[in-house]
Amino acid sequence: MKKPILVNFVLLFIAVIWGVGFVPQKLGMQYLGPAAFNALRFALGALTLVPVMLLMKSVSRSDFINQPTLVMAFLLGSLLFGGALLQQIGLQYTSIANVSFITGLYVIVVPLIGYFLGYRYGLIVWGGGIIAVAGLYLMTSGGDMGSVKGDLIAMVGAVLWAMHLMLIAEKAAKFNQIVLSFFQFVFCALLSLVVAALYESKILPTEVRGYLWPLVNGIVVVGAAYTLQVIIMDHAEPFSAALILSLEAVFGAIAGYLWLSEQLGLAALVGAAMMLLGCLLAQVPSTTKKRLER
């Protein structure tokens, strides 16, 4: 897959799924704790890949006992666990719109990480970062202390999402990507289960409909979208991909408004617009940036 338009379309499709996926993530916590919800949805996401792997001729038994693959999957699964857990906790205190926009800050963090990997950027990138941070302040300053707490938790999670995306972009092409996705989901589910067992009281839903939201999210968001991310990042430029994927913030805000009647105040809307502007400015030099020779 070498066509940029097709690659960008797939990335946009992933962003739509991720944005809309915030709705079942929030609704699911009526029945489950944050870690328990993640344990169930990532376990279901892993299960959706089992028939795919059985049907794929490119997946062999040796892929499942390949130590480098397991090590990389554990690293990815650990970052996925941390980012997803902080995202879920943040949703308990603040709106879908805020969490989705703040999660989108990884588009600023990605160039920062890239700097240490040999990428260099112009002042416009750093200017975009300043605008985005100022927008974040506007989004969070008008809320109560509970909302601010959720915003800050989501902001820490954005750093982990950026690290996860960069690790996929740099290393995933060296492995069988379906197997890598499967094991990262397994490790994420196991880590989430441990935290849920230790710290949460709502480990399993007490009502049948409580399984609906992790089921929908596990199959569509985890099984489909996250696996597509691992596959498509082999064909995408990481910083341009981060820009497109950050549009999950827009789709998340729209989904929160349509399904849960969540609304943003004037200051928050201005802040959200500033965050998007900052993200866009951070990507302007993407065609001229270059990686230093190691």
C-alpha positions in Angstrom: 0.0 0.0 0.0 2.0 3.0 -1.3 -0.8 5.4 -2.3 -0.8 8.4 0.1 -4.5 9.1 -0.5 -5.5 5.5 0.4 -3.2 5.6 3.4 -4.7 8.9 4.6 -8.2 7.6 4.0 -7.5 4.5 6.2 -6.0 6.8 8.9 -9.1 9.0 8.8 -11.4 5.9 9.0 -9.4 4.9 12.2 -9.9 8.4 13.6 -13.6 8.2 13.1 -13.8 4.9 14.8 -11.7 6.1 17.7 -13.7 9.3 18.1 -17.1 7.5 18.1 -15.6 4.8 20.3 -15.5 7.3 23.2 -19.3 6.9 23.6 -19.2 3.1 24.5 -16.1 3.8 26.6 -18.0 6.3 28.8 -21.3 4.4 28.9 -19.5 1.1 29.8 -18.2 2.6 33.1 -21.8 2.5 34.4 -21.2 -1.2 34.8 -17.5 -1.6 35.1 -14.4 0.1 36.6 -11.9 1.7 34.2 -9.4 -1.1 34.3 -12.0 -3.8 34.2 -13.6 -2.3 31.1 -10.2 -2.2 29.4 -9.5 -5.8 30.4 -12.7 -7.0 28.8 -12.6 -4.9 25.6 -8.9 -5.7 24.9 -9.5 -9.4 25.5 -12.4 -9.3 23.1 -10.3 -7.4 20.6 -7.7 -10.1 20.8 -10.3 -12.8 20.3 -11.5 -11.1 17.1 -8.1 -11.6 15.6 -8.0 -15.4 16.3 -10.1 -16.3 13.2 -8.1 -13.8 11.1 -4.8 -15.4 12.1 -6.2 -18.9 11.4 -7.2 -17.9 7.9 -4.0 -16.0 7.1 -1.3 -18.1 5.4 1.3 -15.5 6.4 0.9 -16.4 10.1 2.9 -19.4 11.2 3.5 -21.2 14.5 6.9 -19.7 14.7 5.4 -16.2 14.9 3.8 -17.1 18.2 7.0 -18.3 19.9 9.2 -15.5 18.5 10.9 -13.8 21.4 11.5 -10.4 19.8 7.8 -10.3 18.8 6.7 -11.0 22.3 9.1 -8.4 23.8 7.8 -5.7 21.3 4.2 -6.7 22.0 4.8 -6.4 25.7 6.2 -2.9 25.3 3.3 -1.9 23.0 0.8 -3.5 25.3 2.2 -1.7 28.4 2.0 1.7 26.7 -1.5 0.8 25.4 -2.5 -0.2 29.0 -1.3 3.0 30.5 -2.8 5.3 27.8 -6.1 3.4 27.8 -6.4 3.3 31.6 -5.7 7.1 32.0 -8.2 7.8 29.2 -10.9 5.7 31.0 -10.2 7.3 34.3 -10.3 10.8 32.7 -13.7 10.0 31.3 -15.1 9.5 34.8 -14.4 13.2 35.6 -14.7 15.2 32.4 -16.6 15.1 29.1 -15.9 13.0 26.0 -15.1 16.2 24.1 -12.4 17.2 26.6 -10.8 13.8 26.8 -10.8 13.3 23.0 -9.3 16.8 22.4 -6.6 16.4 25.1 -5.8 12.9 23.8 -5.2 14.5 20.5 -2.3 16.4 22.0 -0.1 13.4 21.1 0.2 15.2 17.7 2.4 17.7 19.5 4.2 15.1 21.7 5.1 13.0 18.6 7.5 15.7 17.1 9.0 16.2 20.6 9.8 12.5 20.7 10.9 12.6 17.1 13.5 15.2 18.0 15.4 12.7 20.1 15.1 10.1 17.2 16.9 12.5 14.8 14.1 14.6 13.3 14.4 18.4 13.2 11.6 21.0 12.9 11.2 24.7 12.4 9.9 27.2 14.8 6.4 26.8 13.5 6.2 23.4 15.1 7.1 24.7 18.5 4.7 27.7 17.9 2.0 25.2 17.2 2.8 23.4 20.5 2.5 26.7 22.4 -0.9 27.5 20.8 -2.1 23.9 21.6 -1.1 24.2 25.2 -2.8 27.6 25.5 -5.9 26.0 24.0 -5.7 23.2 26.6 -5.6 25.8 29.3 -8.8 27.4 28.0 -10.5 24.0 27.8 -9.7 23.1 31.3 -9.7 26.5 33.2 -13.5 26.9 33.0 -14.4 23.5 34.6 -14.8 22.5 38.2 -12.0 20.7 40.0 -13.3 17.3 39.1 -13.3 18.2 35.4 -9.7 19.7 35.6 -8.6 16.5 37.3 -10.0 14.4 34.4 -8.3 16.8 31.9 -4.9 16.5 33.5 -5.2 12.7 33.7 -6.0 12.6 30.0 -3.1 14.8 29.2 -0.6 12.4 30.9 -2.3 9.6 28.8 -1.6 11.6 25.6 2.1 11.2 26.2 1.7 7.5 26.4 -0.4 7.5 23.2 2.4 9.4 21.5 5.0 6.9 22.6 2.8 4.1 21.5 2.4 5.6 18.0 6.1 6.3 17.6 7.1 2.8 18.6 4.7 1.3 16.1 5.9 3.6 13.4 9.6 2.8 14.1 9.4 -0.9 14.8 6.2 -2.6 13.8 7.2 -3.3 10.2 9.9 -5.7 11.4 7.3 -8.1 12.8 4.2 -10.0 11.8 1.8 -7.2 12.4 -1.4 -9.3 13.0 0.5 -11.4 15.6 2.0 -8.2 17.1 -1.5 -6.7 17.4 -2.9 -9.9 19.0 -0.2 -10.1 21.7 -0.3 -6.3 22.5 -4.0 -6.7 23.2 -3.4 -9.8 25.3 -0.7 -8.0 27.4 -2.9 -4.9 27.8 -5.9 -7.0 28.9 -3.8 -8.9 31.4 -2.2 -5.8 32.9 -5.7 -4.2 33.1 -7.1 -7.3 34.8 -4.4 -7.2 37.5 -5.2 -3.6 38.3 -8.9 -4.2 38.3 -8.6 -7.2 40.6 -6.4 -5.2 43.0 -8.2 -1.8 43.0 -11.7 -2.0 41.6 -15.0 -3.4 42.9 -16.9 -3.6 39.6 -14.9 -6.3 37.7 -17.8 -7.9 35.8 -21.2 -6.3 34.8 -24.1 -7.3 36.9 -26.5 -6.8 34.0 -26.4 -8.4 30.6 -26.5 -5.1 28.8 -23.4 -4.2 30.7 -21.5 -6.5 28.3 -22.7 -4.5 25.2 -20.4 -1.6 25.4 -17.1 -3.5 25.9 -18.3 -5.9 23.2 -18.9 -3.1 20.7 -15.7 -1.3 21.6 -13.6 -4.5 21.7 -14.6 -5.7 18.3 -14.7 -2.3 16.4 -12.3 0.0 18.2 -9.7 -2.5 19.4 -10.0 -5.5 17.0 -10.5 -3.4 13.9 -9.1 0.1 14.4 -6.0 -0.6 16.5 -5.0 -3.5 14.2 -5.4 -1.2 11.2 -3.2 1.3 12.9 -0.4 -1.3 13.3 -0.7 -2.3 9.7 -1.1 1.1 8.1 1.8 2.8 10.1 4.2 0.8 8.0 3.1 2.8 5.0 2.6 6.2 6.7 4.8 9.1 7.7 4.4 9.2 11.5 3.9 12.9 12.0 1.3 13.3 9.2 -0.4 10.2 10.5 -0.5 11.8 14.0 -2.2 14.8 12.5 -5.0 12.7 10.8 -5.4 10.5 13.8 -5.7 13.5 16.1 -9.0 14.3 14.3 -10.5 11.7 16.6 -10.9 14.8 18.9 -13.4 16.3 16.4 -15.4 13.1 15.9 -15.3 12.5 19.7 -16.8 15.9 20.4 -19.5 15.3 17.8 -20.3 11.9 19.2 -20.5 13.2 22.7 -22.9 15.9 21.5 -25.1 13.6 19.5 -25.3 10.6 21.9 -24.9 12.2 25.4 -25.9 15.8 24.7 -22.5 17.1 25.9 -21.8 20.7 25.1 -18.7 22.9 25.3 -18.8 26.5 26.6 -17.4 29.4 24.6 -13.9 29.3 26.2 -13.7 25.6 25.7 -14.7 25.9 22.1 -12.0 28.5 21.5 -9.5 26.3 23.3 -10.5 23.3 21.2 -10.0 25.4 18.0 -6.6 26.6 19.3 -5.6 23.0 19.9 -6.6 22.0 16.4 -4.8 25.0 15.0 -1.7 24.1 17.0 -1.8 20.5 15.7 -2.1 21.8 12.1 0.8 24.2 12.5 2.9 21.4 14.0 2.5 19.5 10.7 3.2 22.3 8.2 6.9 21.5 7.9 6.3 17.8 7.5 7.4 17.9 3.9 10.7 19.6 4.6 11.8 18.0 7.9 14.6 15.5 7.6 16.0 12.9 9.8 19.7 13.2 10.8 22.1 10.5 9.8 23.0 8.3 12.7 
